Each structure stands twice: as C-alpha cells, then as structure tokens.
Amino acid sequence: MTLYYSLVFLLLVAEMALFMILIIPLPFNIRRKMFTFISESPIVAKLQYGMKITFIFILILFIDSVNRVYRVQVELAESKDMGGRTAVLGHERMEVQARKFYSQRNMYLCGFTLFLSLILNRTYTLILDVLRLEEKVKRYEGSPKAGGKQGEKLENAGNAGEIGRLREELAAKERDIEALRKQSEGLSKEYGSLSDKYEATLKDNTPKKDR
C-alpha cells in the first residue's frame, strides 16, 4: 500500500473512532460541554477546514481508483476473448487479477472514507439538534440547571465561523459604545465649564446694591 493510501486508511480508522465517541451514551452536561468546546475551539475550526481539503484529494483518489478498476475489467474481458494463447496469457492474467484486486481495494478504501465522513457530519448535526431540544425541554420544565452560559453557547454550536463573526460585531459595538461614552464625558465637562463661566459672567454683571 502506497503512502497516501496508508494515510487514507489511518483517516478511516480515526473516523471510526470518532464515530464511536459520538454514539457513546454520555451524561447531558458532559456531552453539552464537549460539543460547546468543539463549536468554539479555533483549532477545531482550522482542523475542519483542513479536513475539507483532504477529502477533496480523497475524492480525486476515489475517481482514479474507479477508472483503474474499469480499465482492468476491460483488460480481463479482452483476455477472455483471446482463447488461443492460454499458455502465454496465464502469467499476464494473474498480473491483471492482482491489479484488479489492488484497484478495488483502493476504491473501497476511499469510498468508505468519504461515506463515513458524510455519516459523521450528519450524526454531529443530529446530536446538536437533540441537545438543543433537551435544553429547551429542561427550560420549559423549569430545571434550575438548564440554560445559563452553556445553553446559550449550545444554541450557536456547529458554526464556529458564525460565532466568530458575532464576536467581532460585538467587539465593534463595544468600541463604539466606549467612544460615545468618552465623547459624552467630554461634552459633560465642556458643559460644566461653560456653565461656570456663565454664572461668573452673571455675577460680574449684577449691579451691587448701595448700603
């Protein structure tokens, strides 16, 4: 097995392990914290972006392996049509059969890796939906443990880019509010200074009463 197909096999094993972790029955709080961490971690977001690029290369390998299987099938069909050279084609036929086996193995390996990636994505989405529904049920039932920061984070789970965008908007709003606060303080000081000057002017212009 070549290096890139060995890496694809390792990725398939990692996907199987991750799938087992997702379907393991865990307590609600632990599962909620785990998915909240996954949705907010910038490292996980970068890893997801890298995995998308990796799956594109795996898709190319899958298409190439399908093409190789098709060509081997054509060679086998042509060898069956040539019945007069059985002694010469014996070794060649074994070679073609070996190439057929390796091509089919690579095709199944890449195909199952891509298929399992879709299953993982769908399973992750379904688990997020279940957690949100459980959170809403606990809120409706009046559970004191429901809601809070973890519940709010869970509502935004599964979309790290959206969370980052909202955080940037919130930071920009806070900067605008801080700038308005400083401007208001400056205007307030200026108003106080003008009021003092106006009162001093009124005192200076007031005629003094004769004793």
C-alpha positions in Angstrom: 0.0 0.0 0.0 1.4 3.4 -1.0 1.9 6.2 1.4 -1.2 8.2 0.5 -3.5 5.2 0.7 -1.9 4.4 4.1 -2.8 7.9 5.2 -6.4 7.3 3.9 -6.6 4.1 5.9 -5.4 6.0 9.1 -8.1 8.6 8.4 -10.7 5.9 8.1 -9.7 4.4 11.4 -9.8 7.9 13.0 -13.3 8.4 11.6 -14.4 5.1 13.0 -13.0 6.0 16.5 -14.7 9.5 16.3 -18.0 7.9 15.3 -17.8 5.6 18.3 -17.1 8.6 20.6 -20.2 10.4 19.2 -22.5 7.5 19.8 -21.3 6.6 23.3 -24.1 7.4 25.8 -22.8 10.2 28.0 -24.5 12.4 30.6 -26.2 15.5 29.2 -23.8 18.0 30.9 -20.7 16.3 29.7 -22.0 16.0 26.1 -23.0 19.6 26.1 -19.6 20.8 27.3 -17.9 18.6 24.7 -19.9 19.9 21.8 -19.6 23.5 23.1 -15.8 23.1 23.1 -15.9 21.7 19.6 -18.0 24.5 18.3 -15.9 27.3 19.8 -12.4 26.0 19.6 -10.4 27.8 16.8 -8.1 24.8 16.5 -11.1 22.6 15.7 -12.3 25.1 13.1 -8.9 25.1 11.4 -8.9 21.3 11.5 -12.3 21.1 9.9 -11.1 23.4 7.1 -8.0 21.2 6.5 -10.2 18.1 6.5 -12.4 19.5 3.8 -9.3 20.0 1.6 -8.2 16.5 2.5 -11.5 15.0 1.4 -11.2 16.7 -1.9 -7.9 14.8 -2.6 -9.5 11.6 -1.4 -12.4 12.1 -3.8 -9.8 12.5 -6.6 -8.1 9.2 -5.5 -11.6 7.6 -5.5 -12.3 8.7 -9.0 -8.8 7.5 -10.1 -9.3 4.1 -8.5 -12.7 3.7 -10.2 -11.1 4.4 -13.5 -8.4 1.8 -12.8 -11.0 -0.8 -11.9 -12.8 -0.1 -15.2 -9.6 -0.4 -17.2 -8.7 -3.7 -15.5 -12.2 -5.1 -16.3 -11.7 -4.2 -19.9 -8.4 -6.0 -20.0 -9.9 -9.1 -18.4 -12.8 -9.0 -21.0 -10.3 -8.8 -23.8 -8.2 -11.7 -22.4 -11.3 -13.9 -22.2 -12.0 -13.2 -25.9 -8.5 -14.4 -26.9 -8.7 -18.2 -26.4 -5.7 -19.3 -28.4 -2.9 -18.0 -26.1 -3.8 -19.6 -22.8 -0.2 -20.7 -22.1 1.2 -17.2 -22.7 -1.7 -15.3 -21.0 -1.5 -17.4 -17.8 1.1 -15.1 -16.1 -0.4 -12.0 -17.6 -3.9 -12.9 -16.4 -2.6 -13.3 -12.8 -1.0 -9.9 -13.1 -4.2 -8.4 -14.3 -6.1 -10.1 -11.4 -3.6 -8.6 -8.9 -4.1 -5.1 -10.3 -7.8 -5.6 -10.2 -7.6 -6.6 -6.5 -5.5 -3.6 -5.6 -7.7 -1.2 -7.6 -10.8 -2.5 -6.0 -9.2 -2.3 -2.5 -8.2 1.4 -3.1 -11.7 2.1 -4.5 -13.4 0.6 -1.4 -11.0 2.3 0.9 -11.6 5.8 -0.5 -15.3 5.2 -0.9 -15.8 4.1 2.7 -13.7 7.0 3.9 -15.8 9.6 2.0 -19.1 7.8 3.0 -18.2 7.8 6.7 -17.3 11.5 6.6 -20.8 12.2 5.4 -22.2 10.0 8.2 -20.1 11.8 10.8 -21.3 15.2 9.6 -24.9 14.1 9.7 -24.5 12.4 13.1 -22.9 15.5 14.5 -25.8 17.7 13.3 -28.4 15.3 14.7 -26.7 15.2 18.1 -26.7 19.0 18.2 -30.4 19.1 17.4 -31.1 16.6 20.1 -29.1 18.6 22.7 -30.9 21.8 21.7 -34.3 20.1 22.1 -33.2 18.6 25.5 -32.1 22.1 26.6 -35.4 23.6 25.6 -37.3 20.8 27.4 -35.4 21.5 30.6 -36.1 25.2 30.3 -39.8 24.5 29.8 -39.8 22.2 32.8 -38.2 24.8 35.0 -35.0 22.9 35.7 -32.5 25.2 37.6 -29.6 23.6 35.8 -30.8 24.4 32.4 -29.9 27.5 30.5 -27.0 29.7 31.5 -23.9 30.2 29.5 -23.6 26.6 28.4 -27.2 26.7 27.0 -26.5 29.9 25.1 -23.3 28.5 23.7 -25.1 25.4 22.6 -27.6 27.4 20.5 -24.7 28.6 18.4 -22.9 25.2 18.3 -21.9 23.7 15.0 -21.0 27.0 13.3 -17.6 28.3 14.6 -17.4 30.9 11.8 -20.8 32.4 12.7 -19.7 32.7 16.4 -16.5 34.4 15.4 -18.4 36.9 13.2 -20.9 37.7 16.0 -18.0 38.2 18.4 -16.3 40.6 16.1 -19.6 42.6 15.7 -20.0 42.6 19.5 -16.4 43.9 19.9 -17.1 46.6 17.3 -20.3 47.6 19.2 -18.4 47.8 22.4 -15.8 50.0 20.9 -18.5 52.3 19.5 -20.1 52.5 22.9 -16.8 53.3 24.6 -16.1 56.1 22.1 -19.6 57.5 22.7 -19.1 57.3 26.4 -15.8 59.3 26.2 -17.4 61.8 23.9 -20.3 62.2 26.4 -17.9 62.7 29.2 -16.1 65.4 27.2 -19.3 67.2 26.4 -20.4 67.0 30.0 -17.1 68.6 31.2 -17.4 71.2 28.5 -20.9 72.0 29.5 -19.9 72.2 33.2 -17.1 74.6 32.2 -19.4 76.8 30.2 -22.0 76.8 33.0 -19.3 78.0 35.4 -18.2 80.8 33.1 -21.8 81.8 32.5 -22.5 82.0 36.2 -19.3 84.0 36.7 -20.4 86.4 34.0 -23.8 86.9 35.6 -22.2 87.6 38.9 -19.9 90.2 37.3 -22.8 91.9 35.5 -25.1 92.1 38.6 -25.2 95.7 40.0 -24.1 96.0 43.6 -26.7 97.3 46.0 -26.0 100.6 47.9 -25.5 100.1 51.5 
